Amino acid sequence: MRLDRFLWFARLARTRDVAQAMACDGHLRIDGRPIDRAHAPVRIGNILTFFHGGRVRVLRVEALPLRRGPASEALACYQELALSQAEIGSHP
């Protein structure tokens, strides 16, 4: 699934345009790799790291949403990780 669609469907961005801007600004990482394109693929198990709402958020993709549904449905698509958990998981 495209990164911008995931961000929008999972309600991490208000609009698809905002989701595309988040992806293209280069401040978002997938599994530690900087991303600068909205069409980057997102898969189950990927770790997304980005600045949002005044803090760094680290999320593990748990499911790929089929639509932009209610917030409860969106929350089931990812798990919020503590920053230290993500750092431990990304280093060999």
PDB file of N, CA, C and O in Angstrom, chain B, residues numbered from 101:
ATOM      1  N   MET B 101       0.844  -1.169   0.000  1.00  0.00           N
ATOM      2  CA  MET B 101       0.000   0.000   0.000  1.00  0.00           C
ATOM      3  C   MET B 101       0.895   1.239   0.000  1.00  0.00           C
ATOM      4  O   MET B 101       1.945   1.252   0.642  1.00  0.00           O
ATOM      5  N   ARG B 102       0.481   2.260  -0.710  1.00  0.00           N
ATOM      6  CA  ARG B 102       1.233   3.518  -0.760  1.00  0.00           C
ATOM      7  C   ARG B 102       1.272   4.176   0.624  1.00  0.00           C
ATOM      8  O   ARG B 102       0.306   4.113   1.385  1.00  0.00           O
ATOM      9  N   LEU B 103       2.393   4.799   0.926  1.00  0.00           N
ATOM     10  CA  LEU B 103       2.577   5.453   2.214  1.00  0.00           C
ATOM     11  C   LEU B 103       1.528   6.529   2.462  1.00  0.00           C
ATOM     12  O   LEU B 103       0.954   6.589   3.549  1.00  0.00           O
ATOM     13  N   ASP B 104       1.269   7.381   1.472  1.00  0.00           N
ATOM     14  CA  ASP B 104       0.306   8.466   1.686  1.00  0.00           C
ATOM     15  C   ASP B 104      -1.096   7.922   1.958  1.00  0.00           C
ATOM     16  O   ASP B 104      -1.827   8.480   2.777  1.00  0.00           O
ATOM     17  N   ARG B 105      -1.472   6.856   1.290  1.00  0.00           N
ATOM     18  CA  ARG B 105      -2.794   6.256   1.539  1.00  0.00           C
ATOM     19  C   ARG B 105      -2.859   5.659   2.933  1.00  0.00           C
ATOM     20  O   ARG B 105      -3.874   5.785   3.618  1.00  0.00           O
ATOM     21  N   PHE B 106      -1.769   5.002   3.365  1.00  0.00           N
ATOM     22  CA  PHE B 106      -1.764   4.435   4.712  1.00  0.00           C
ATOM     23  C   PHE B 106      -1.925   5.533   5.755  1.00  0.00           C
ATOM     24  O   PHE B 106      -2.740   5.404   6.669  1.00  0.00           O
ATOM     25  N   LEU B 107      -1.157   6.613   5.627  1.00  0.00           N
ATOM     26  CA  LEU B 107      -1.237   7.709   6.599  1.00  0.00           C
ATOM     27  C   LEU B 107      -2.644   8.292   6.660  1.00  0.00           C
ATOM     28  O   LEU B 107      -3.139   8.619   7.739  1.00  0.00           O
ATOM     29  N   TRP B 108      -3.277   8.420   5.520  1.00  0.00           N
ATOM     30  CA  TRP B 108      -4.623   8.987   5.466  1.00  0.00           C
ATOM     31  C   TRP B 108      -5.660   7.992   5.991  1.00  0.00           C
ATOM     32  O   TRP B 108      -6.502   8.356   6.812  1.00  0.00           O
ATOM     33  N   PHE B 109      -5.607   6.748   5.529  1.00  0.00           N
ATOM     34  CA  PHE B 109      -6.561   5.735   5.984  1.00  0.00           C
ATOM     35  C   PHE B 109      -6.444   5.495   7.491  1.00  0.00           C
ATOM     36  O   PHE B 109      -7.455   5.288   8.163  1.00  0.00           O
ATOM     37  N   ALA B 110      -5.223   5.520   8.026  1.00  0.00           N
ATOM     38  CA  ALA B 110      -5.001   5.263   9.450  1.00  0.00           C
ATOM     39  C   ALA B 110      -5.225   6.514  10.300  1.00  0.00           C
ATOM     40  O   ALA B 110      -4.970   6.503  11.505  1.00  0.00           O
ATOM     41  N   ARG B 111      -5.697   7.583   9.677  1.00  0.00           N
ATOM     42  CA  ARG B 111      -6.036   8.839  10.354  1.00  0.00           C
ATOM     43  C   ARG B 111      -4.838   9.485  11.043  1.00  0.00           C
ATOM     44  O   ARG B 111      -4.979  10.125  12.086  1.00  0.00           O
ATOM     45  N   LEU B 112      -3.656   9.310  10.448  1.00  0.00           N
ATOM     46  CA  LEU B 112      -2.458   9.988  10.930  1.00  0.00           C
ATOM     47  C   LEU B 112      -2.289  11.322  10.225  1.00  0.00           C
ATOM     48  O   LEU B 112      -1.462  12.141  10.628  1.00  0.00           O
ATOM     49  N   ALA B 113      -3.067  11.545   9.173  1.00  0.00           N
ATOM     50  CA  ALA B 113      -3.090  12.811   8.431  1.00  0.00           C
ATOM     51  C   ALA B 113      -4.548  13.152   8.135  1.00  0.00           C
ATOM     52  O   ALA B 113      -5.349  12.271   7.824  1.00  0.00           O
ATOM     53  N   ARG B 114      -4.880  14.434   8.235  1.00  0.00           N
ATOM     54  CA  ARG B 114      -6.271  14.868   8.019  1.00  0.00           C
ATOM     55  C   ARG B 114      -6.734  14.690   6.577  1.00  0.00           C
ATOM     56  O   ARG B 114      -7.878  14.309   6.329  1.00  0.00           O
ATOM     57  N   THR B 115      -5.838  14.967   5.624  1.00  0.00           N
ATOM     58  CA  THR B 115      -6.186  14.851   4.211  1.00  0.00           C
ATOM     59  C   THR B 115      -5.091  14.082   3.490  1.00  0.00           C
ATOM     60  O   THR B 115      -3.992  13.904   4.017  1.00  0.00           O
ATOM     61  N   ARG B 116      -5.396  13.632   2.291  1.00  0.00           N
ATOM     62  CA  ARG B 116      -4.389  12.916   1.509  1.00  0.00           C
ATOM     63  C   ARG B 116      -3.270  13.869   1.103  1.00  0.00           C
ATOM     64  O   ARG B 116      -2.113  13.458   1.026  1.00  0.00           O
ATOM     65  N   ASP B 117      -3.595  15.141   0.842  1.00  0.00           N
ATOM     66  CA  ASP B 117      -2.561  16.126   0.513  1.00  0.00           C
ATOM     67  C   ASP B 117      -1.576  16.291   1.663  1.00  0.00           C
ATOM     68  O   ASP B 117      -0.368  16.379   1.440  1.00  0.00           O
ATOM     69  N   VAL B 118      -2.081  16.334   2.881  1.00  0.00           N
ATOM     70  CA  VAL B 118      -1.205  16.439   4.053  1.00  0.00           C
ATOM     71  C   VAL B 118      -0.349  15.181   4.168  1.00  0.00           C
ATOM     72  O   VAL B 118       0.836  15.264   4.491  1.00  0.00           O
ATOM     73  N   ALA B 119      -0.936  14.030   3.909  1.00  0.00           N
ATOM     74  CA  ALA B 119      -0.190  12.770   3.953  1.00  0.00           C
ATOM     75  C   ALA B 119       0.928  12.764   2.915  1.00  0.00           C
ATOM     76  O   ALA B 119       2.037  12.314   3.202  1.00  0.00           O
ATOM     77  N   GLN B 120       0.643  13.262   1.710  1.00  0.00           N
ATOM     78  CA  GLN B 120       1.667  13.339   0.668  1.00  0.00           C
ATOM     79  C   GLN B 120       2.781  14.290   1.077  1.00  0.00           C
ATOM     80  O   GLN B 120       3.956  14.005   0.846  1.00  0.00           O
ATOM     81  N   ALA B 121       2.425  15.416   1.681  1.00  0.00           N
ATOM     82  CA  ALA B 121       3.434  16.379   2.131  1.00  0.00           C
ATOM     83  C   ALA B 121       4.305  15.771   3.228  1.00  0.00           C
ATOM     84  O   ALA B 121       5.519  15.972   3.231  1.00  0.00           O
ATOM     85  N   MET B 122       3.702  15.030   4.157  1.00  0.00           N
ATOM     86  CA  MET B 122       4.477  14.372   5.220  1.00  0.00           C
ATOM     87  C   MET B 122       5.511  13.435   4.610  1.00  0.00           C
ATOM     88  O   MET B 122       6.656  13.387   5.060  1.00  0.00           O
ATOM     89  N   ALA B 123       5.108  12.698   3.594  1.00  0.00           N
ATOM     90  CA  ALA B 123       6.000  11.726   2.967  1.00  0.00           C
ATOM     91  C   ALA B 123       7.092  12.406   2.148  1.00  0.00           C
ATOM     92  O   ALA B 123       8.243  11.971   2.171  1.00  0.00           O
ATOM     93  N   CYS B 124       6.746  13.459   1.432  1.00  0.00           N
ATOM     94  CA  CYS B 124       7.692  14.106   0.519  1.00  0.00           C
ATOM     95  C   CYS B 124       8.664  15.048   1.215  1.00  0.00           C
ATOM     96  O   CYS B 124       9.688  15.408   0.634  1.00  0.00           O
ATOM     97  N   ASP B 125       8.370  15.454   2.442  1.00  0.00           N
ATOM     98  CA  ASP B 125       9.261  16.363   3.167  1.00  0.00           C
ATOM     99  C   ASP B 125      10.553  15.684   3.604  1.00  0.00           C
ATOM    100  O   ASP B 125      11.523  16.362   3.943  1.00  0.00           O
ATOM    101  N   GLY B 126      10.574  14.362   3.600  1.00  0.00           N
ATOM    102  CA  GLY B 126      11.785  13.641   3.964  1.00  0.00           C
ATOM    103  C   GLY B 126      11.983  13.484   5.459  1.00  0.00           C
ATOM    104  O   GLY B 126      13.064  13.089   5.897  1.00  0.00           O
ATOM    105  N   HIS B 127      10.959  13.786   6.255  1.00  0.00           N
ATOM    106  CA  HIS B 127      11.076  13.676   7.711  1.00  0.00           C
ATOM    107  C   HIS B 127      10.473  12.384   8.239  1.00  0.00           C
ATOM    108  O   HIS B 127      10.371  12.196   9.452  1.00  0.00           O
ATOM    109  N   LEU B 128      10.080  11.506   7.351  1.00  0.00           N
ATOM    110  CA  LEU B 128       9.459  10.250   7.739  1.00  0.00           C
ATOM    111  C   LEU B 128      10.405   9.109   7.377  1.00  0.00           C
ATOM    112  O   LEU B 128      11.069   9.145   6.341  1.00  0.00           O
ATOM    113  N   ARG B 129      10.459   8.104   8.234  1.00  0.00           N
ATOM    114  CA  ARG B 129      11.324   6.950   7.982  1.00  0.00           C
ATOM    115  C   ARG B 129      10.506   5.664   8.030  1.00  0.00           C
ATOM    116  O   ARG B 129       9.587   5.521   8.837  1.00  0.00           O
ATOM    117  N   ILE B 130      10.857   4.743   7.158  1.00  0.00           N
ATOM    118  CA  ILE B 130      10.294   3.393   7.191  1.00  0.00           C
ATOM    119  C   ILE B 130      11.447   2.450   7.476  1.00  0.00           C
ATOM    120  O   ILE B 130      12.396   2.365   6.696  1.00  0.00           O
ATOM    121  N   ASP B 131      11.367   1.747   8.589  1.00  0.00           N
ATOM    122  CA  ASP B 131      12.427   0.835   9.026  1.00  0.00           C
ATOM    123  C   ASP B 131      13.788   1.526   9.046  1.00  0.00           C
ATOM    124  O   ASP B 131      14.799   0.925   8.681  1.00  0.00           O
ATOM    125  N   GLY B 132      13.813   2.785   9.470  1.00  0.00           N
ATOM    126  CA  GLY B 132      15.058   3.528   9.608  1.00  0.00           C
ATOM    127  C   GLY B 132      15.548   4.212   8.345  1.00  0.00           C
ATOM    128  O   GLY B 132      16.509   4.979   8.402  1.00  0.00           O
ATOM    129  N   ARG B 133      14.910   3.957   7.197  1.00  0.00           N
ATOM    130  CA  ARG B 133      15.325   4.581   5.936  1.00  0.00           C
ATOM    131  C   ARG B 133      14.522   5.850   5.698  1.00  0.00           C
ATOM    132  O   ARG B 133      13.292   5.811   5.753  1.00  0.00           O
ATOM    133  N   PRO B 134      15.183   6.979   5.435  1.00  0.00           N
ATOM    134  CA  PRO B 134      14.440   8.212   5.127  1.00  0.00           C
ATOM    135  C   PRO B 134      13.630   8.045   3.838  1.00  0.00           C
ATOM    136  O   PRO B 134      14.108   7.463   2.864  1.00  0.00           O
ATOM    137  N   ILE B 135      12.415   8.555   3.847  1.00  0.00           N
ATOM    138  CA  ILE B 135      11.508   8.445   2.702  1.00  0.00           C
ATOM    139  C   ILE B 135      11.237   9.843   2.172  1.00  0.00           C
ATOM    140  O   ILE B 135      10.982  10.769   2.942  1.00  0.00           O
ATOM    141  N   ASP B 136      11.293   9.991   0.847  1.00  0.00           N
ATOM    142  CA  ASP B 136      11.021  11.302   0.245  1.00  0.00           C
ATOM    143  C   ASP B 136      10.001  11.201  -0.881  1.00  0.00           C
ATOM    144  O   ASP B 136       9.933  12.076  -1.744  1.00  0.00           O
ATOM    145  N   ARG B 137       9.210  10.136  -0.871  1.00  0.00           N
ATOM    146  CA  ARG B 137       8.202   9.973  -1.921  1.00  0.00           C
ATOM    147  C   ARG B 137       6.930   9.373  -1.323  1.00  0.00           C
ATOM    148  O   ARG B 137       6.975   8.483  -0.474  1.00  0.00           O
ATOM    149  N   ALA B 138       5.812   9.885  -1.789  1.00  0.00           N
ATOM    150  CA  ALA B 138       4.516   9.473  -1.246  1.00  0.00           C
ATOM    151  C   ALA B 138       4.131   8.058  -1.660  1.00  0.00           C
ATOM    152  O   ALA B 138       3.314   7.421  -0.996  1.00  0.00           O
ATOM    153  N   HIS B 139       4.707   7.563  -2.741  1.00  0.00           N
ATOM    154  CA  HIS B 139       4.319   6.239  -3.229  1.00  0.00           C
ATOM    155  C   HIS B 139       5.186   5.110  -2.673  1.00  0.00           C
ATOM    156  O   HIS B 139       5.119   3.983  -3.164  1.00  0.00           O
ATOM    157  N   ALA B 140       5.999   5.398  -1.657  1.00  0.00           N
ATOM    158  CA  ALA B 140       6.807   4.349  -1.037  1.00  0.00           C
ATOM    159  C   ALA B 140       5.879   3.270  -0.470  1.00  0.00           C
ATOM    160  O   ALA B 140       4.856   3.594   0.134  1.00  0.00           O
ATOM    161  N   PRO B 141       6.221   2.003  -0.656  1.00  0.00           N
ATOM    162  CA  PRO B 141       5.331   0.938  -0.180  1.00  0.00           C
ATOM    163  C   PRO B 141       5.407   0.745   1.338  1.00  0.00           C
ATOM    164  O   PRO B 141       6.479   0.831   1.937  1.00  0.00           O
ATOM    165  N   VAL B 142       4.261   0.486   1.933  1.00  0.00           N
ATOM    166  CA  VAL B 142       4.158   0.169   3.357  1.00  0.00           C
ATOM    167  C   VAL B 142       3.625  -1.251   3.459  1.00  0.00           C
ATOM    168  O   VAL B 142       2.668  -1.625   2.781  1.00  0.00           O
ATOM    169  N   ARG B 143       4.266  -2.034   4.321  1.00  0.00           N
ATOM    170  CA  ARG B 143       3.858  -3.430   4.503  1.00  0.00           C
ATOM    171  C   ARG B 143       3.640  -3.710   5.987  1.00  0.00           C
ATOM    172  O   ARG B 143       4.126  -2.971   6.844  1.00  0.00           O
ATOM    173  N   ILE B 144       2.923  -4.757   6.275  1.00  0.00           N
ATOM    174  CA  ILE B 144       2.715  -5.162   7.668  1.00  0.00           C
ATOM    175  C   ILE B 144       4.073  -5.477   8.284  1.00  0.00           C
ATOM    176  O   ILE B 144       4.891  -6.173   7.684  1.00  0.00           O
ATOM    177  N   GLY B 145       4.300  -4.958   9.480  1.00  0.00           N
ATOM    178  CA  GLY B 145       5.562  -5.166  10.180  1.00  0.00           C
ATOM    179  C   GLY B 145       6.535  -4.011  10.047  1.00  0.00           C
ATOM    180  O   GLY B 145       7.505  -3.942  10.802  1.00  0.00           O
ATOM    181  N   ASN B 146       6.304  -3.092   9.099  1.00  0.00           N
ATOM    182  CA  ASN B 146       7.172  -1.918   8.948  1.00  0.00           C
ATOM    183  C   ASN B 146       7.083  -1.034  10.187  1.00  0.00           C
ATOM    184  O   ASN B 146       6.043  -0.957  10.841  1.00  0.00           O
ATOM    185  N   ILE B 147       8.196  -0.369  10.495  1.00  0.00           N
ATOM    186  CA  ILE B 147       8.247   0.607  11.582  1.00  0.00           C
ATOM    187  C   ILE B 147       8.289   1.989  10.950  1.00  0.00           C
ATOM    188  O   ILE B 147       9.202   2.293  10.183  1.00  0.00           O
ATOM    189  N   LEU B 148       7.308   2.830  11.266  1.00  0.00           N
ATOM    190  CA  LEU B 148       7.252   4.206  10.769  1.00  0.00           C
ATOM    191  C   LEU B 148       7.676   5.141  11.886  1.00  0.00           C
ATOM    192  O   LEU B 148       7.204   5.020  13.017  1.00  0.00           O
ATOM    193  N   THR B 149       8.568   6.073  11.573  1.00  0.00           N
ATOM    194  CA  THR B 149       9.035   7.064  12.533  1.00  0.00           C
ATOM    195  C   THR B 149       8.866   8.434  11.914  1.00  0.00           C
ATOM    196  O   THR B 149       9.319   8.674  10.795  1.00  0.00           O
ATOM    197  N   PHE B 150       8.209   9.345  12.640  1.00  0.00           N
ATOM    198  CA  PHE B 150       7.982  10.692  12.117  1.00  0.00           C
ATOM    199  C   PHE B 150       7.613  11.634  13.251  1.00  0.00           C
ATOM    200  O   PHE B 150       7.223  11.204  14.337  1.00  0.00           O
ATOM    201  N   PHE B 151       7.744  12.925  12.981  1.00  0.00           N
ATOM    202  CA  PHE B 151       7.391  13.967  13.937  1.00  0.00           C
ATOM    203  C   PHE B 151       5.943  14.350  13.694  1.00  0.00           C
ATOM    204  O   PHE B 151       5.569  14.699  12.574  1.00  0.00           O
ATOM    205  N   HIS B 152       5.118  14.287  14.747  1.00  0.00           N
ATOM    206  CA  HIS B 152       3.682  14.563  14.585  1.00  0.00           C
ATOM    207  C   HIS B 152       3.117  15.027  15.927  1.00  0.00           C
ATOM    208  O   HIS B 152       3.330  14.385  16.955  1.00  0.00           O
ATOM    209  N   GLY B 153       2.411  16.122  15.907  1.00  0.00           N
ATOM    210  CA  GLY B 153       1.775  16.606  17.131  1.00  0.00           C
ATOM    211  C   GLY B 153       2.758  17.040  18.200  1.00  0.00           C
ATOM    212  O   GLY B 153       2.482  16.896  19.391  1.00  0.00           O
ATOM    213  N   GLY B 154       3.899  17.567  17.793  1.00  0.00           N
ATOM    214  CA  GLY B 154       4.879  18.060  18.747  1.00  0.00           C
ATOM    215  C   GLY B 154       5.774  17.001  19.363  1.00  0.00           C
ATOM    216  O   GLY B 154       6.494  17.284  20.321  1.00  0.00           O
ATOM    217  N   ARG B 155       5.743  15.786  18.831  1.00  0.00           N
ATOM    218  CA  ARG B 155       6.606  14.732  19.372  1.00  0.00           C
ATOM    219  C   ARG B 155       6.954  13.728  18.274  1.00  0.00           C
ATOM    220  O   ARG B 155       6.315  13.693  17.222  1.00  0.00           O
ATOM    221  N   VAL B 156       7.954  12.933  18.531  1.00  0.00           N
ATOM    222  CA  VAL B 156       8.342  11.876  17.596  1.00  0.00           C
ATOM    223  C   VAL B 156       7.441  10.674  17.864  1.00  0.00           C
ATOM    224  O   VAL B 156       7.304  10.225  19.002  1.00  0.00           O
ATOM    225  N   ARG B 157       6.833  10.167  16.804  1.00  0.00           N
ATOM    226  CA  ARG B 157       5.979   8.985  16.923  1.00  0.00           C
ATOM    227  C   ARG B 157       6.649   7.817  16.222  1.00  0.00           C
ATOM    228  O   ARG B 157       7.211   7.961  15.136  1.00  0.00           O
ATOM    229  N   VAL B 158       6.580   6.668  16.856  1.00  0.00           N
ATOM    230  CA  VAL B 158       7.127   5.433  16.301  1.00  0.00           C
ATOM    231  C   VAL B 158       5.996   4.411  16.299  1.00  0.00           C
ATOM    232  O   VAL B 158       5.442   4.076  17.346  1.00  0.00           O
ATOM    233  N   LEU B 159       5.661   3.920  15.104  1.00  0.00           N
ATOM    234  CA  LEU B 159       4.526   3.012  14.945  1.00  0.00           C
ATOM    235  C   LEU B 159       4.940   1.746  14.214  1.00  0.00           C
ATOM    236  O   LEU B 159       5.774   1.789  13.310  1.00  0.00           O
ATOM    237  N   ARG B 160       4.357   0.621  14.606  1.00  0.00           N
ATOM    238  CA  ARG B 160       4.524  -0.622  13.858  1.00  0.00           C
ATOM    239  C   ARG B 160       3.215  -0.872  13.108  1.00  0.00           C
ATOM    240  O   ARG B 160       2.136  -0.835  13.699  1.00  0.00           O
ATOM    241  N   VAL B 161       3.318  -1.123  11.822  1.00  0.00           N
ATOM    242  CA  VAL B 161       2.138  -1.388  10.999  1.00  0.00           C
ATOM    243  C   VAL B 161       1.642  -2.796  11.330  1.00  0.00           C
ATOM    244  O   VAL B 161       2.367  -3.774  11.153  1.00  0.00           O
ATOM    245  N   GLU B 162       0.405  -2.889  11.809  1.00  0.00           N
ATOM    246  CA  GLU B 162      -0.193  -4.170  12.196  1.00  0.00           C
ATOM    247  C   GLU B 162      -1.130  -4.715  11.123  1.00  0.00           C
ATOM    248  O   GLU B 162      -1.292  -5.929  10.996  1.00  0.00           O
ATOM    249  N   ALA B 163      -1.747  -3.819  10.351  1.00  0.00           N
ATOM    250  CA  ALA B 163      -2.682  -4.224   9.296  1.00  0.00           C
ATOM    251  C   ALA B 163      -2.758  -3.108   8.273  1.00  0.00           C
ATOM    252  O   ALA B 163      -2.487  -1.949   8.587  1.00  0.00           O
ATOM    253  N   LEU B 164      -3.124  -3.456   7.055  1.00  0.00           N
ATOM    254  CA  LEU B 164      -3.303  -2.459   6.005  1.00  0.00           C
ATOM    255  C   LEU B 164      -4.796  -2.178   5.863  1.00  0.00           C
ATOM    256  O   LEU B 164      -5.567  -3.076   5.525  1.00  0.00           O
ATOM    257  N   PRO B 165      -5.204  -0.943   6.118  1.00  0.00           N
ATOM    258  CA  PRO B 165      -6.634  -0.619   6.065  1.00  0.00           C
ATOM    259  C   PRO B 165      -7.166  -0.665   4.638  1.00  0.00           C
ATOM    260  O   PRO B 165      -6.442  -0.384   3.683  1.00  0.00           O
ATOM    261  N   LEU B 166      -8.426  -1.020   4.507  1.00  0.00           N
ATOM    262  CA  LEU B 166      -9.076  -1.070   3.200  1.00  0.00           C
ATOM    263  C   LEU B 166      -9.779   0.235   2.865  1.00  0.00           C
ATOM    264  O   LEU B 166     -10.097   0.502   1.706  1.00  0.00           O
ATOM    265  N   ARG B 167     -10.021   1.055   3.901  1.00  0.00           N
ATOM    266  CA  ARG B 167     -10.734   2.320   3.706  1.00  0.00           C
ATOM    267  C   ARG B 167     -10.388   3.264   4.846  1.00  0.00           C
ATOM    268  O   ARG B 167      -9.737   2.872   5.814  1.00  0.00           O
ATOM    269  N   ARG B 168     -10.824   4.502   4.723  1.00  0.00           N
ATOM    270  CA  ARG B 168     -10.684   5.462   5.815  1.00  0.00           C
ATOM    271  C   ARG B 168     -11.939   5.344   6.674  1.00  0.00           C
ATOM    272  O   ARG B 168     -12.939   6.021   6.431  1.00  0.00           O
ATOM    273  N   GLY B 169     -11.876   4.501   7.653  1.00  0.00           N
ATOM    274  CA  GLY B 169     -13.030   4.236   8.502  1.00  0.00           C
ATOM    275  C   GLY B 169     -12.976   5.051   9.781  1.00  0.00           C
ATOM    276  O   GLY B 169     -12.253   6.044   9.860  1.00  0.00           O
ATOM    277  N   PRO B 170     -13.736   4.637  10.776  1.00  0.00           N
ATOM    278  CA  PRO B 170     -13.745   5.346  12.056  1.00  0.00           C
ATOM    279  C   PRO B 170     -12.408   5.198  12.781  1.00  0.00           C
ATOM    280  O   PRO B 170     -11.589   4.346  12.437  1.00  0.00           O
ATOM    281  N   ALA B 171     -12.208   6.039  13.783  1.00  0.00           N
ATOM    282  CA  ALA B 171     -10.942   6.057  14.515  1.00  0.00           C
ATOM    283  C   ALA B 171     -10.625   4.699  15.137  1.00  0.00           C
ATOM    284  O   ALA B 171      -9.467   4.284  15.155  1.00  0.00           O
ATOM    285  N   SER B 172     -11.630   4.012  15.640  1.00  0.00           N
ATOM    286  CA  SER B 172     -11.386   2.704  16.256  1.00  0.00           C
ATOM    287  C   SER B 172     -10.827   1.708  15.242  1.00  0.00           C
ATOM    288  O   SER B 172      -9.970   0.890  15.577  1.00  0.00           O
ATOM    289  N   GLU B 173     -11.304   1.778  14.023  1.00  0.00           N
ATOM    290  CA  GLU B 173     -10.799   0.916  12.950  1.00  0.00           C
ATOM    291  C   GLU B 173      -9.368   1.310  12.578  1.00  0.00           C
ATOM    292  O   GLU B 173      -8.530   0.448  12.314  1.00  0.00           O
ATOM    293  N   ALA B 174      -9.099   2.602  12.560  1.00  0.00           N
ATOM    294  CA  ALA B 174      -7.766   3.095  12.210  1.00  0.00           C
ATOM    295  C   ALA B 174      -6.735   2.692  13.264  1.00  0.00           C
ATOM    296  O   ALA B 174      -5.608   2.336  12.919  1.00  0.00           O
ATOM    297  N   LEU B 175      -7.108   2.745  14.543  1.00  0.00           N
ATOM    298  CA  LEU B 175      -6.178   2.390  15.619  1.00  0.00           C
ATOM    299  C   LEU B 175      -5.749   0.925  15.561  1.00  0.00           C
ATOM    300  O   LEU B 175      -4.675   0.574  16.048  1.00  0.00           O
ATOM    301  N   ALA B 176      -6.576   0.078  14.972  1.00  0.00           N
ATOM    302  CA  ALA B 176      -6.240  -1.340  14.857  1.00  0.00           C
ATOM    303  C   ALA B 176      -5.177  -1.594  13.793  1.00  0.00           C
ATOM    304  O   ALA B 176      -4.654  -2.704  13.699  1.00  0.00           O
ATOM    305  N   CYS B 177      -4.854  -0.587  12.994  1.00  0.00           N
ATOM    306  CA  CYS B 177      -3.900  -0.752  11.892  1.00  0.00           C
ATOM    307  C   CYS B 177      -2.452  -0.550  12.312  1.00  0.00           C
ATOM    308  O   CYS B 177      -1.538  -0.904  11.567  1.00  0.00           O
ATOM    309  N   TYR B 178      -2.232   0.013  13.492  1.00  0.00           N
ATOM    310  CA  TYR B 178      -0.858   0.243  13.939  1.00  0.00           C
ATOM    311  C   TYR B 178      -0.772   0.146  15.449  1.00  0.00           C
ATOM    312  O   TYR B 178      -1.766   0.266  16.164  1.00  0.00           O
ATOM    313  N   GLN B 179       0.457  -0.077  15.914  1.00  0.00           N
ATOM    314  CA  GLN B 179       0.734  -0.115  17.344  1.00  0.00           C
ATOM    315  C   GLN B 179       1.771   0.953  17.640  1.00  0.00           C
ATOM    316  O   GLN B 179       2.816   1.013  16.992  1.00  0.00           O
ATOM    317  N   GLU B 180       1.482   1.787  18.611  1.00  0.00           N
ATOM    318  CA  GLU B 180       2.414   2.841  19.022  1.00  0.00           C
ATOM    319  C   GLU B 180       3.521   2.187  19.852  1.00  0.00           C
ATOM    320  O   GLU B 180       3.242   1.441  20.791  1.00  0.00           O
ATOM    321  N   LEU B 181       4.759   2.467  19.505  1.00  0.00           N
ATOM    322  CA  LEU B 181       5.903   1.917  20.227  1.00  0.00           C
ATOM    323  C   LEU B 181       6.575   3.023  21.017  1.00  0.00           C
ATOM    324  O   LEU B 181       6.552   4.188  20.621  1.00  0.00           O
ATOM    325  N   ALA B 182       7.168   2.651  22.129  1.00  0.00           N
ATOM    326  CA  ALA B 182       8.008   3.600  22.855  1.00  0.00           C
ATOM    327  C   ALA B 182       9.275   3.782  22.040  1.00  0.00           C
ATOM    328  O   ALA B 182       9.715   2.848  21.368  1.00  0.00           O
ATOM    329  N   LEU B 183       9.862   4.950  22.085  1.00  0.00           N
ATOM    330  CA  LEU B 183      11.050   5.238  21.286  1.00  0.00           C
ATOM    331  C   LEU B 183      12.171   4.251  21.592  1.00  0.00           C
ATOM    332  O   LEU B 183      12.881   3.831  20.678  1.00  0.00           O
ATOM    333  N   SER B 184      12.344   3.875  22.851  1.00  0.00           N
ATOM    334  CA  SER B 184      13.420   2.950  23.207  1.00  0.00           C
ATOM    335  C   SER B 184      13.180   1.563  22.610  1.00  0.00           C
ATOM    336  O   SER B 184      14.139   0.898  22.218  1.00  0.00           O
ATOM    337  N   GLN B 185      11.922   1.107  22.531  1.00  0.00           N
ATOM    338  CA  GLN B 185      11.620  -0.185  21.913  1.00  0.00           C
ATOM    339  C   GLN B 185      11.992  -0.175  20.441  1.00  0.00           C
ATOM    340  O   GLN B 185      12.551  -1.146  19.932  1.00  0.00           O
ATOM    341  N   ALA B 186      11.685   0.911  19.761  1.00  0.00           N
ATOM    342  CA  ALA B 186      11.981   1.004  18.332  1.00  0.00           C
ATOM    343  C   ALA B 186      13.481   1.034  18.098  1.00  0.00           C
ATOM    344  O   ALA B 186      13.974   0.414  17.155  1.00  0.00           O
ATOM    345  N   GLU B 187      14.214   1.748  18.947  1.00  0.00           N
ATOM    346  CA  GLU B 187      15.666   1.815  18.785  1.00  0.00           C
ATOM    347  C   GLU B 187      16.291   0.445  18.995  1.00  0.00           C
ATOM    348  O   GLU B 187      17.222   0.071  18.282  1.00  0.00           O
ATOM    349  N   ILE B 188      15.792  -0.299  19.959  1.00  0.00           N
ATOM    350  CA  ILE B 188      16.314  -1.639  20.215  1.00  0.00           C
ATOM    351  C   ILE B 188      16.034  -2.547  19.024  1.00  0.00           C
ATOM    352  O   ILE B 188      16.898  -3.327  18.622  1.00  0.00           O
ATOM    353  N   GLY B 189      14.830  -2.450  18.457  1.00  0.00           N
ATOM    354  CA  GLY B 189      14.449  -3.301  17.341  1.00  0.00           C
ATOM    355  C   GLY B 189      15.157  -2.972  16.047  1.00  0.00           C
ATOM    356  O   GLY B 189      15.289  -3.844  15.188  1.00  0.00           O
ATOM    357  N   SER B 190      15.622  -1.734  15.875  1.00  0.00           N
ATOM    358  CA  SER B 190      16.230  -1.355  14.604  1.00  0.00           C
ATOM    359  C   SER B 190      17.731  -1.617  14.558  1.00  0.00           C
ATOM    360  O   SER B 190      18.324  -1.611  13.479  1.00  0.00           O
ATOM    361  N   HIS B 191      18.355  -1.848  15.715  1.00  0.00           N
ATOM    362  CA  HIS B 191      19.800  -2.095  15.738  1.00  0.00           C
ATOM    363  C   HIS B 191      20.065  -3.585  15.884  1.00  0.00           C
ATOM    364  O   HIS B 191      19.436  -4.244  16.713  1.00  0.00           O
ATOM    365  N   PRO B 192      20.987  -4.127  15.092  1.00  0.00           N
ATOM    366  CA  PRO B 192      21.293  -5.568  15.191  1.00  0.00           C
ATOM    367  C   PRO B 192      22.033  -5.925  16.452  1.00  0.00           C
ATOM    368  O   PRO B 192      22.354  -7.093  16.669  1.00  0.00           O
TER     369      PRO B 192
END
